[in-house]
């Protein structure tokens, strides 16, 4: 089932669920039970087969051992099934909160729990995520006995007013209210089970397992995913109703709108500003969440949030996420879109939910999260600081050279990318100048297209379409940008057109990957078209590796023939008294492919370990031999 078929199925199922919600839940439960019945039935069949083989082996006077050995691969399949059925979900991480540390929070949770007839949380964790969620961890695998975790993010609490945060808590607890929790948790674990089982059976490579289960699971899993997707989306509406029941529709709607605009502020303003400071310091800042609280209170409150709210309201509900679109959720709550602008700013005053619920402990908890963030970010931050230092030096070289002579197209494009690192707007005229001499340069077209669409200028569409025509590599990023642009405007038909192109191209790329990574036939091999200088550099670099023979050929391909495909074949050099070690040889092959600069779309093969016939084919191609 491809993505288009999945969306069409979900649309049909949504109508069925709306007409008969009780019957639909029964269908989902029945479909989940069907999967268990099939798997448990096959498990019983395999156990019976093992018992029969053992009994037969005991009865036979001769040849019993050989019969008994037939049970071994069956036992491996049984083991894989049992492990997959016992789905283990690791507990979430975060700062554990207690009633003594946050009494207002726990008193509020207990009140909401009683109001919604929801179970109490065993653990409440504070994280640095801009999110709140409920996690249920089954202590007995498929048999349940849940441990309930509430996870709340400090940035989320910093942006919401106390009553809005109370609405968020009610929404999360709404997922656990009444009988909803056990059924939802069971369905969630069933989804986990099928994915885990399919992955383990495929990794094991058992022919018997593939025969008995893989075909069934590949048919069953997409259908069950679609049925449970609809249920998960309806649960979001139900949780929103719980939110409105506890905190009122305005607070429930205000929280939804506030989350939308704050998420955009974090993505487009606050975090980019934080990460730009890596250019000036090799150490990450120590006050990211303290500064965030100030920015949310002062900077975001001073903004005109109306355009951001309008953008969020224009986005229709999609099938990439079980959460409905903002406009649909507000409509279900009875909150008008006219009120949404006011609601977006309604949390601007003090205190924030973080201050209200944590009081004097807020600064200490903030410091704990900041120390953890700084420790985790430090290695990548230092590496990025060093890379920026080198990039500035290289950009300076290119700018000096540009004053003396014309840069090549590659150098111009490199200058665009380096300039954008430090000043995005300054890179735009450089990309335009590149197009003056290289009108179809795909990189420059992509850059300008994205830049224009970010400003709402539809002229960017033409740039992206030209880039897609210039190279297959531009299709996916261009389609993603065009889909987001049209989807944000509510122009669903235009967005879906580019989603379809993206899905079709992704399927082509996968077919091309399979074709290019499969050992070739003799008819596929061609002499390479690399220059003598490139081969000389290659030979010099390969001298550092223990290789007895090395070959380079070009492969004829059916999928995306406009992208050249090169194959390299290597034979490892070893002493006559050393045995071949396939694991070590594979690591050597991977090192060679990673450490030497190869042409785009180059794939490496070890010409032994079952590919000795291919070794002869490589040898027969003119000019293929580089070493040996």
TISE-399015 format. One record per residue (C-alpha): residue number from 1; x, y, z. Coordinates in steps of 0.5 Angstrom, whole numbers, plus 500, padded with zeros to 3 digits. Example, Ala and Ser with C-alpha at 12.3 -4.5 7.8 and 13.67 -1.06 7.14 Angstrom:
# TISE-399015
> 1 / 525 / 491 / 516
> 2 / 527 / 498 / 514
END
This chain:
# TISE-399015
> 1 / 500 / 500 / 500
> 2 / 503 / 507 / 498
> 3 / 502 / 513 / 501
> 4 / 496 / 515 / 496
> 5 / 493 / 509 / 498
> 6 / 494 / 510 / 505
> 7 / 491 / 517 / 505
> 8 / 485 / 514 / 501
> 9 / 483 / 509 / 506
> 10 / 484 / 513 / 512
> 11 / 479 / 518 / 509
> 12 / 474 / 513 / 508
> 13 / 475 / 510 / 515
> 14 / 474 / 517 / 518
> 15 / 467 / 517 / 515
> 16 / 466 / 510 / 517
> 17 / 468 / 512 / 524
> 18 / 464 / 518 / 524
> 19 / 458 / 515 / 523
> 20 / 458 / 509 / 527
> 21 / 464 / 510 / 533
> 22 / 462 / 505 / 537
> 23 / 462 / 500 / 531
> 24 / 469 / 502 / 529
> 25 / 472 / 501 / 535
> 26 / 470 / 494 / 535
> 27 / 473 / 493 / 528
> 28 / 479 / 496 / 530
> 29 / 479 / 491 / 536
> 30 / 477 / 485 / 532
> 31 / 483 / 487 / 527
> 32 / 488 / 487 / 532
> 33 / 485 / 481 / 535
> 34 / 486 / 478 / 528
> 35 / 493 / 479 / 528
> 36 / 494 / 476 / 535
> 37 / 490 / 470 / 532
> 38 / 494 / 469 / 526
> 39 / 501 / 469 / 530
> 40 / 499 / 465 / 536
> 41 / 496 / 460 / 531
> 42 / 503 / 460 / 527
> 43 / 506 / 459 / 534
> 44 / 502 / 453 / 536
> 45 / 503 / 450 / 529
> 46 / 511 / 451 / 530
> 47 / 511 / 448 / 537
> 48 / 507 / 442 / 534
> 49 / 512 / 441 / 529
> 50 / 518 / 441 / 533
> 51 / 514 / 436 / 538
> 52 / 513 / 432 / 532
> 53 / 520 / 432 / 530
> 54 / 523 / 430 / 537
> 55 / 518 / 425 / 537
> 56 / 520 / 422 / 531
> 57 / 527 / 423 / 532
> 58 / 526 / 419 / 538
> 59 / 522 / 413 / 535
> 60 / 527 / 412 / 529
> 61 / 533 / 408 / 531
> 62 / 538 / 411 / 525
> 63 / 537 / 418 / 522
> 64 / 534 / 420 / 529
> 65 / 539 / 426 / 530
> 66 / 538 / 428 / 523
> 67 / 531 / 429 / 524
> 68 / 532 / 432 / 530
> 69 / 536 / 438 / 527
> 70 / 530 / 440 / 523
> 71 / 527 / 443 / 529
> 72 / 533 / 448 / 530
> 73 / 531 / 453 / 525
> 74 / 524 / 452 / 527
> 75 / 526 / 454 / 534
> 76 / 530 / 460 / 532
> 77 / 523 / 462 / 529
> 78 / 519 / 461 / 535
> 79 / 524 / 465 / 539
> 80 / 524 / 471 / 534
> 81 / 516 / 471 / 535
> 82 / 516 / 470 / 543
> 83 / 521 / 476 / 543
> 84 / 517 / 480 / 538
> 85 / 511 / 479 / 542
> 86 / 514 / 481 / 549
> 87 / 515 / 488 / 547
> 88 / 519 / 492 / 552
> 89 / 518 / 500 / 552
> 90 / 524 / 504 / 555
> 91 / 522 / 509 / 561
> 92 / 522 / 516 / 559
> 93 / 528 / 520 / 562
> 94 / 527 / 527 / 565
> 95 / 528 / 531 / 572
> 96 / 523 / 527 / 577
> 97 / 518 / 532 / 580
> 98 / 515 / 530 / 587
> 99 / 509 / 533 / 591
> 100 / 514 / 536 / 596
> 101 / 518 / 540 / 590
> 102 / 511 / 542 / 586
> 103 / 505 / 542 / 590
> 104 / 501 / 546 / 586
> 105 / 502 / 542 / 580
> 106 / 501 / 535 / 583
> 107 / 494 / 538 / 587
> 108 / 492 / 540 / 580
> 109 / 493 / 533 / 577
> 110 / 490 / 530 / 582
> 111 / 484 / 535 / 581
> 112 / 484 / 533 / 574
> 113 / 484 / 526 / 575
> 114 / 478 / 526 / 579
> 115 / 474 / 530 / 574
> 116 / 476 / 526 / 568
> 117 / 476 / 519 / 572
> 118 / 483 / 518 / 570
> 119 / 488 / 514 / 573
> 120 / 494 / 518 / 577
> 121 / 501 / 518 / 574
> 122 / 506 / 514 / 577
> 123 / 512 / 519 / 575
> 124 / 512 / 526 / 573
> 125 / 518 / 528 / 569
> 126 / 520 / 535 / 567
> 127 / 524 / 536 / 560
> 128 / 527 / 541 / 556
> 129 / 522 / 539 / 550
> 130 / 517 / 544 / 548
> 131 / 512 / 539 / 549
> 132 / 507 / 535 / 554
> 133 / 506 / 528 / 553
> 134 / 503 / 521 / 557
> 135 / 507 / 515 / 556
> 136 / 505 / 508 / 558
> 137 / 510 / 503 / 559
> 138 / 507 / 496 / 560
> 139 / 511 / 492 / 566
> 140 / 509 / 485 / 563
> 141 / 509 / 486 / 556
> 142 / 503 / 485 / 552
> 143 / 500 / 483 / 558
> 144 / 500 / 490 / 560
> 145 / 500 / 493 / 568
> 146 / 502 / 500 / 566
> 147 / 506 / 505 / 569
> 148 / 504 / 512 / 567
> 149 / 509 / 517 / 566
> 150 / 507 / 525 / 565
> 151 / 512 / 529 / 561
> 152 / 512 / 536 / 561
> 153 / 517 / 541 / 558
> 154 / 519 / 547 / 561
> 155 / 519 / 551 / 555
> 156 / 512 / 549 / 554
> 157 / 510 / 552 / 561
> 158 / 514 / 558 / 560
> 159 / 510 / 560 / 554
> 160 / 503 / 558 / 557
> 161 / 499 / 562 / 562
> 162 / 497 / 557 / 568
> 163 / 490 / 556 / 566
> 164 / 492 / 554 / 559
> 165 / 497 / 549 / 562
> 166 / 492 / 546 / 566
> 167 / 488 / 545 / 559
> 168 / 494 / 542 / 556
> 169 / 494 / 537 / 563
> 170 / 487 / 536 / 562
> 171 / 488 / 534 / 554
> 172 / 494 / 529 / 556
> 173 / 490 / 526 / 562
> 174 / 484 / 526 / 557
> 175 / 488 / 520 / 553
> 176 / 487 / 516 / 560
> 177 / 480 / 517 / 562
> 178 / 475 / 512 / 563
> 179 / 476 / 505 / 559
> 180 / 479 / 509 / 553
> 181 / 486 / 508 / 557
> 182 / 486 / 501 / 557
> 183 / 484 / 500 / 550
> 184 / 488 / 505 / 547
> 185 / 494 / 503 / 550
> 186 / 493 / 496 / 548
> 187 / 492 / 498 / 541
> 188 / 499 / 502 / 541
> 189 / 502 / 496 / 544
> 190 / 499 / 492 / 538
> 191 / 502 / 497 / 533
> 192 / 509 / 496 / 536
> 193 / 509 / 489 / 536
> 194 / 508 / 488 / 529
> 195 / 513 / 493 / 527
> 196 / 518 / 489 / 532
> 197 / 516 / 482 / 529
> 198 / 517 / 484 / 522
> 199 / 524 / 488 / 523
> 200 / 526 / 482 / 527
> 201 / 524 / 476 / 522
> 202 / 527 / 480 / 516
> 203 / 534 / 481 / 520
> 204 / 534 / 474 / 522
> 205 / 533 / 472 / 515
> 206 / 529 / 465 / 516
> 207 / 526 / 462 / 510
> 208 / 521 / 459 / 514
> 209 / 519 / 466 / 518
> 210 / 519 / 469 / 511
> 211 / 514 / 464 / 509
> 212 / 510 / 464 / 515
> 213 / 509 / 471 / 517
> 214 / 513 / 476 / 512
> 215 / 507 / 476 / 507
> 216 / 502 / 476 / 512
> 217 / 505 / 482 / 516
> 218 / 506 / 486 / 510
> 219 / 499 / 486 / 508
> 220 / 496 / 486 / 515
> 221 / 501 / 492 / 518
> 222 / 499 / 498 / 513
> 223 / 491 / 496 / 514
> 224 / 492 / 496 / 522
> 225 / 496 / 502 / 521
> 226 / 490 / 506 / 518
> 227 / 485 / 503 / 522
> 228 / 488 / 505 / 528
> 229 / 490 / 512 / 525
> 230 / 483 / 514 / 525
> 231 / 482 / 512 / 532
> 232 / 488 / 516 / 534
> 233 / 486 / 522 / 531
> 234 / 479 / 521 / 534
> 235 / 482 / 521 / 541
> 236 / 485 / 527 / 540
> 237 / 478 / 531 / 539
> 238 / 476 / 527 / 545
> 239 / 482 / 529 / 549
> 240 / 481 / 536 / 547
> 241 / 474 / 536 / 549
> 242 / 476 / 534 / 556
> 243 / 481 / 540 / 556
> 244 / 475 / 544 / 555
> 245 / 471 / 541 / 560
> 246 / 476 / 542 / 565
> 247 / 479 / 549 / 563
> 248 / 474 / 552 / 559
> 249 / 474 / 552 / 551
> 250 / 477 / 559 / 551
> 251 / 483 / 556 / 555
> 252 / 483 / 550 / 551
> 253 / 483 / 554 / 545
> 254 / 488 / 559 / 547
> 255 / 493 / 554 / 549
> 256 / 493 / 551 / 542
> 257 / 494 / 557 / 538
> 258 / 499 / 559 / 543
> 259 / 503 / 553 / 542
> 260 / 503 / 554 / 534
> 261 / 506 / 561 / 535
> 262 / 511 / 560 / 540
> 263 / 513 / 554 / 536
> 264 / 514 / 558 / 530
> 265 / 518 / 563 / 534
> 266 / 523 / 558 / 537
> 267 / 524 / 555 / 530
> 268 / 525 / 562 / 526
> 269 / 528 / 566 / 532
> 270 / 530 / 564 / 538
> 271 / 534 / 558 / 537
> 272 / 537 / 560 / 530
> 273 / 539 / 566 / 534
> 274 / 542 / 561 / 540
> 275 / 546 / 557 / 534
> 276 / 549 / 563 / 531
> 277 / 553 / 565 / 537
> 278 / 557 / 558 / 536
> 279 / 561 / 563 / 531
> 280 / 563 / 567 / 537
> 281 / 564 / 562 / 542
> 282 / 567 / 555 / 543
> 283 / 563 / 554 / 549
> 284 / 555 / 553 / 549
> 285 / 551 / 558 / 553
> 286 / 549 / 557 / 560
> 287 / 543 / 560 / 560
> 288 / 539 / 558 / 554
> 289 / 532 / 557 / 558
> 290 / 533 / 563 / 563
> 291 / 534 / 567 / 556
> 292 / 528 / 563 / 553
> 293 / 523 / 565 / 559
> 294 / 525 / 572 / 558
> 295 / 524 / 572 / 550
> 296 / 517 / 569 / 551
> 297 / 515 / 574 / 556
> 298 / 518 / 580 / 553
> 299 / 520 / 579 / 545
> 300 / 514 / 575 / 543
> 301 / 509 / 579 / 547
> 302 / 511 / 585 / 543
> 303 / 510 / 582 / 536
> 304 / 504 / 582 / 532
> 305 / 502 / 575 / 532
> 306 / 496 / 576 / 527
> 307 / 500 / 573 / 521
> 308 / 503 / 567 / 524
> 309 / 496 / 565 / 527
> 310 / 493 / 566 / 520
> 311 / 498 / 562 / 517
> 312 / 497 / 556 / 522
> 313 / 489 / 557 / 521
> 314 / 490 / 556 / 513
> 315 / 494 / 549 / 514
> 316 / 489 / 544 / 513
> 317 / 489 / 537 / 516
> 318 / 494 / 532 / 513
> 319 / 495 / 525 / 514
> 320 / 502 / 525 / 516
> 321 / 500 / 526 / 523
> 322 / 494 / 524 / 527
> 323 / 493 / 531 / 530
> 324 / 488 / 535 / 526
> 325 / 489 / 542 / 524
> 326 / 489 / 548 / 528
> 327 / 483 / 550 / 525
> 328 / 479 / 544 / 525
> 329 / 481 / 543 / 533
> 330 / 478 / 550 / 534
> 331 / 472 / 549 / 531
> 332 / 471 / 543 / 535
> 333 / 472 / 547 / 541
> 334 / 467 / 552 / 539
> 335 / 472 / 557 / 539
> 336 / 472 / 562 / 533
> 337 / 478 / 564 / 528
> 338 / 476 / 571 / 530
> 339 / 478 / 570 / 537
> 340 / 485 / 566 / 535
> 341 / 489 / 573 / 535
> 342 / 487 / 575 / 542
> 343 / 488 / 568 / 544
> 344 / 495 / 568 / 541
> 345 / 497 / 574 / 546
> 346 / 493 / 572 / 552
> 347 / 499 / 569 / 556
> 348 / 503 / 575 / 555
> 349 / 503 / 577 / 562
> 350 / 506 / 574 / 569
> 351 / 506 / 569 / 571
> 352 / 508 / 564 / 567
> 353 / 505 / 557 / 568
> 354 / 513 / 555 / 570
> 355 / 513 / 561 / 575
> 356 / 506 / 559 / 578
> 357 / 507 / 551 / 579
> 358 / 514 / 551 / 581
> 359 / 515 / 558 / 585
> 360 / 522 / 559 / 588
> 361 / 524 / 552 / 585
> 362 / 523 / 555 / 578
> 363 / 530 / 557 / 577
> 364 / 534 / 551 / 580
> 365 / 530 / 546 / 575
> 366 / 532 / 551 / 570
> 367 / 539 / 551 / 572
> 368 / 539 / 543 / 572
> 369 / 536 / 543 / 565
> 370 / 541 / 548 / 562
> 371 / 547 / 544 / 565
> 372 / 544 / 538 / 562
> 373 / 543 / 541 / 555
> 374 / 550 / 544 / 555
> 375 / 554 / 538 / 557
> 376 / 550 / 534 / 551
> 377 / 551 / 540 / 546
> 378 / 558 / 541 / 548
> 379 / 562 / 536 / 543
> 380 / 558 / 538 / 537
> 381 / 558 / 546 / 539
> 382 / 566 / 546 / 539
> 383 / 566 / 542 / 532
> 384 / 561 / 547 / 529
> 385 / 565 / 553 / 532
> 386 / 572 / 550 / 529
> 387 / 568 / 549 / 522
> 388 / 566 / 556 / 522
> 389 / 573 / 558 / 523
> 390 / 575 / 554 / 517
> 391 / 569 / 557 / 513
> 392 / 571 / 564 / 514
> 393 / 578 / 563 / 512
> 394 / 575 / 560 / 506
> 395 / 570 / 565 / 504
> 396 / 576 / 570 / 505
> 397 / 580 / 567 / 500
> 398 / 574 / 566 / 495
> 399 / 572 / 574 / 496
> 400 / 580 / 576 / 495
> 401 / 580 / 571 / 488
> 402 / 573 / 574 / 486
> 403 / 576 / 581 / 486
> 404 / 582 / 579 / 482
> 405 / 579 / 574 / 477
> 406 / 572 / 571 / 475
> 407 / 570 / 565 / 479
> 408 / 569 / 558 / 476
> 409 / 561 / 556 / 477
> 410 / 563 / 551 / 483
> 411 / 567 / 557 / 486
> 412 / 561 / 561 / 486
> 413 / 556 / 556 / 488
> 414 / 561 / 555 / 494
> 415 / 561 / 562 / 496
> 416 / 554 / 562 / 496
> 417 / 554 / 557 / 501
> 418 / 559 / 560 / 505
> 419 / 556 / 567 / 505
> 420 / 549 / 564 / 507
> 421 / 552 / 561 / 513
> 422 / 554 / 568 / 516
> 423 / 549 / 573 / 512
> 424 / 543 / 569 / 508
> 425 / 541 / 576 / 505
> 426 / 548 / 577 / 502
> 427 / 548 / 570 / 499
> 428 / 542 / 572 / 495
> 429 / 545 / 577 / 490
> 430 / 551 / 572 / 489
> 431 / 546 / 566 / 487
> 432 / 543 / 571 / 482
> 433 / 550 / 573 / 479
> 434 / 551 / 565 / 479
> 435 / 545 / 564 / 475
> 436 / 547 / 570 / 470
> 437 / 552 / 566 / 467
> 438 / 549 / 559 / 469
> 439 / 542 / 559 / 468
> 440 / 540 / 552 / 470
> 441 / 545 / 551 / 476
> 442 / 540 / 547 / 480
> 443 / 543 / 549 / 487
> 444 / 542 / 557 / 486
> 445 / 535 / 555 / 483
> 446 / 534 / 551 / 489
> 447 / 537 / 557 / 494
> 448 / 533 / 562 / 490
> 449 / 526 / 559 / 490
> 450 / 526 / 557 / 497
> 451 / 528 / 564 / 499
> 452 / 523 / 567 / 495
> 453 / 517 / 562 / 498
> 454 / 519 / 564 / 505
> 455 / 518 / 571 / 503
> 456 / 511 / 569 / 500
> 457 / 513 / 570 / 493
> 458 / 511 / 565 / 488
> 459 / 516 / 567 / 483
> 460 / 520 / 562 / 487
> 461 / 516 / 556 / 484
> 462 / 519 / 557 / 477
> 463 / 526 / 557 / 480
> 464 / 524 / 550 / 484
> 465 / 521 / 547 / 477
> 466 / 527 / 549 / 473
> 467 / 532 / 546 / 479
> 468 / 528 / 539 / 478
> 469 / 529 / 539 / 471
> 470 / 536 / 540 / 471
> 471 / 538 / 534 / 476
> 472 / 534 / 529 / 479
> 473 / 537 / 530 / 486
> 474 / 533 / 537 / 486
> 475 / 526 / 533 / 486
> 476 / 525 / 531 / 493
> 477 / 528 / 538 / 496
> 478 / 524 / 542 / 491
> 479 / 517 / 538 / 492
> 480 / 518 / 538 / 500
> 481 / 519 / 546 / 499
> 482 / 513 / 547 / 494
> 483 / 508 / 542 / 498
> 484 / 510 / 546 / 505
> 485 / 508 / 553 / 501
> 486 / 502 / 551 / 498
> 487 / 499 / 547 / 504
> 488 / 501 / 553 / 508
> 489 / 496 / 557 / 504
> 490 / 491 / 552 / 504
> 491 / 492 / 550 / 497
> 492 / 491 / 543 / 498
> 493 / 490 / 541 / 490
> 494 / 497 / 544 / 488
> 495 / 500 / 541 / 495
> 496 / 498 / 534 / 493
> 497 / 501 / 535 / 486
> 498 / 508 / 536 / 489
> 499 / 507 / 530 / 494
> 500 / 505 / 526 / 488
> 501 / 511 / 527 / 484
> 502 / 515 / 527 / 491
> 503 / 512 / 520 / 492
> 504 / 513 / 517 / 485
> 505 / 521 / 520 / 485
> 506 / 522 / 517 / 492
> 507 / 520 / 510 / 489
> 508 / 524 / 511 / 483
> 509 / 530 / 513 / 487
> 510 / 529 / 506 / 491
> 511 / 529 / 502 / 485
> 512 / 535 / 506 / 483
> 513 / 539 / 504 / 489
> 514 / 537 / 497 / 489
> 515 / 539 / 496 / 482
> 516 / 546 / 500 / 483
> 517 / 547 / 496 / 490
> 518 / 546 / 489 / 487
> 519 / 552 / 485 / 484
> 520 / 552 / 486 / 476
> 521 / 552 / 482 / 470
> 522 / 557 / 482 / 465
> 523 / 553 / 486 / 460
> 524 / 552 / 491 / 465
> 525 / 559 / 493 / 466
> 526 / 563 / 498 / 461
> 527 / 570 / 502 / 461
> 528 / 570 / 508 / 466
> 529 / 570 / 515 / 463
> 530 / 575 / 517 / 469
> 531 / 581 / 522 / 467
> 532 / 588 / 519 / 467
> 533 / 589 / 524 / 473
> 534 / 583 / 522 / 477
> 535 / 586 / 514 / 476
> 536 / 593 / 516 / 478
> 537 / 590 / 520 / 484
> 538 / 586 / 514 / 486
> 539 / 592 / 509 / 485
> 540 / 596 / 514 / 490
> 541 / 591 / 514 / 495
> 542 / 589 / 506 / 495
> 543 / 597 / 505 / 497
> 544 / 595 / 506 / 504
> 545 / 590 / 500 / 504
> 546 / 592 / 492 / 504
> 547 / 589 / 491 / 497
> 548 / 592 / 486 / 492
> 549 / 587 / 488 / 486
> 550 / 583 / 494 / 485
> 551 / 578 / 495 / 479
> 552 / 574 / 501 / 477
> 553 / 568 / 500 / 472
> 554 / 562 / 504 / 470
> 555 / 555 / 500 / 470
> 556 / 550 / 501 / 465
> 557 / 543 / 502 / 469
> 558 / 536 / 503 / 467
> 559 / 533 / 507 / 473
> 560 / 536 / 514 / 472
> 561 / 541 / 513 / 467
> 562 / 543 / 520 / 467
> 563 / 546 / 519 / 473
> 564 / 553 / 516 / 472
> 565 / 554 / 509 / 476
> 566 / 561 / 507 / 478
> 567 / 563 / 500 / 481
> 568 / 569 / 499 / 484
> 569 / 572 / 492 / 486
> 570 / 577 / 490 / 491
> 571 / 581 / 484 / 493
> 572 / 584 / 484 / 500
> 573 / 591 / 483 / 500
> 574 / 593 / 477 / 506
> 575 / 599 / 472 / 507
> 576 / 598 / 465 / 505
> 577 / 597 / 463 / 512
> 578 / 592 / 468 / 514
> 579 / 584 / 465 / 513
> 580 / 579 / 470 / 510
> 581 / 575 / 474 / 515
> 582 / 569 / 477 / 512
> 583 / 567 / 481 / 518
> 584 / 574 / 485 / 517
> 585 / 574 / 485 / 510
> 586 / 567 / 489 / 510
> 587 / 570 / 494 / 515
> 588 / 576 / 495 / 510
> 589 / 571 / 496 / 504
> 590 / 567 / 501 / 508
> 591 / 573 / 505 / 510
> 592 / 576 / 505 / 503
> 593 / 569 / 508 / 500
> 594 / 569 / 513 / 506
> 595 / 576 / 515 / 506
> 596 / 577 / 516 / 499
> 597 / 574 / 522 / 494
> 598 / 570 / 518 / 489
> 599 / 565 / 520 / 484
> 600 / 558 / 521 / 485
> 601 / 554 / 514 / 486
> 602 / 560 / 510 / 486
> 603 / 559 / 503 / 490
> 604 / 564 / 498 / 492
> 605 / 564 / 490 / 492
> 606 / 569 / 485 / 495
> 607 / 571 / 481 / 489
> 608 / 571 / 474 / 494
> 609 / 567 / 472 / 499
> 610 / 562 / 469 / 494
> 611 / 563 / 474 / 488
> 612 / 569 / 471 / 485
> 613 / 566 / 470 / 478
> 614 / 565 / 477 / 478
> 615 / 572 / 478 / 479
> 616 / 573 / 475 / 472
> 617 / 568 / 480 / 469
> 618 / 571 / 486 / 472
> 619 / 578 / 484 / 470
> 620 / 575 / 483 / 463
> 621 / 573 / 490 / 462
> 622 / 578 / 494 / 458
> 623 / 582 / 499 / 463
> 624 / 579 / 497 / 469
> 625 / 585 / 495 / 473
> 626 / 588 / 500 / 478
> 627 / 592 / 496 / 482
> 628 / 594 / 489 / 481
END
